[in-house]
């Protein structure tokens, strides 16, 4: 097949001319062009930022949970339904000191069991107040939950047995009560009761929706009988000998607890046993859902931007009706007019998408630096948001471009 070089050159020049005319038209109305691009910029930037927040949070959760160790089980009161624990803490607490003793004695896969009694209380140092989570536990909390001290020491077994009023503070509590002062050896009030600070926990950050640095640890016996006035635990953390025994340990714990709580065959458990993998999966699913919701909301901005492009392109067609008639009179074909206006629409979308990527990356960086949020810019999110912006530009540009290409040349020339 022989190709006519003159015809090929004419076709190439026609495309070049369409691109040139399109960009010249956009440059002639800089303010209008910028405002039209704004919807695309906001949409692309919002999608990238929201996905960066979700991805960063998911990765942070995985890292923090991995830091606790994979061979950890959590025993909590209340039956489990559809992946969630039913019943509010306090109204269903049924875990006792005897449960801890029996689990360690009759579950060979377990090497440690740490009880936890929790509550939120007002704490005070001189004229500074702070509301925080207070957890009564044992000295083994350190290695079972991988929560060492940055300074000072944990309370001891003897402190627990004597119900001593000593405590270990998280970093957030220290910052809000003491500022730059060294808290070791100082006395704070928890629910009006004096406690001596023995140590400060190493910084752990946020795990899911719980700030691990915003808590106070006290001996469990002190918590139950001096502060909280109860004899039941909120949860028990169980350390398994190794990761390969996790399934076996879960079955052992369930068997022992059903017998310990005298549950009849077929009766629903009044407790829940969950592993670290279960926690990771639950938090991961919640983060994915939250990220998808935020990204979907952000995509609405892109659609709004597309409607803005269609509106401006329709205005442009009306304003340039006579120009279109002149071009057709000089030999321009309908597809030349169509391509010219479609190129303008795509140019708006592409330019807005590029600027939007920069805005999204910058916003994610600012959130990470200024607000200390975990963010991670996702390349697939960047590609999808830019591609969606391009599709929006084409889709919403087709109707104005078709309208321009179908104008009658005679009527267009008469247009004032």
Secondary structure, DSSP 8 states (H G I E B T S, - for coil): ----HHHHHHHHHHHHHHHHHHHHHHHHTHHHHHHHHHHHHHHHHHHHHHHHHHHHHHHHHHHHHHHH-SSEEEEEES-EETTEE-S-TTTS--B-HHHHHHHHHH-TTEEEEEEEEEEEEEEEETTEEEEEEEEEE-TTHHHHTT--EEEE----HHHHHTT--EEEE-HHHHHHHTTTS--TT-EEEETTEEEEEEEEE----EETTEETTSEEEEEHHHIIIIII--S-BSEEEEEES-GGGHHHHHHHHHHHHHHHTT--TT---SEEEEEHHHHHHHHHHHHHHHHHHHHHHHHHHHHHHHHHHHHHHHHHHHHTHHHHHHHHHTT--HHHHHHHHHHHHHHHHHHHHHHHHHHHHHHHHHHHHHS-------HHHHHHHHHHHHHHHHHHHHHHHHHHHTS-HHHHHH--
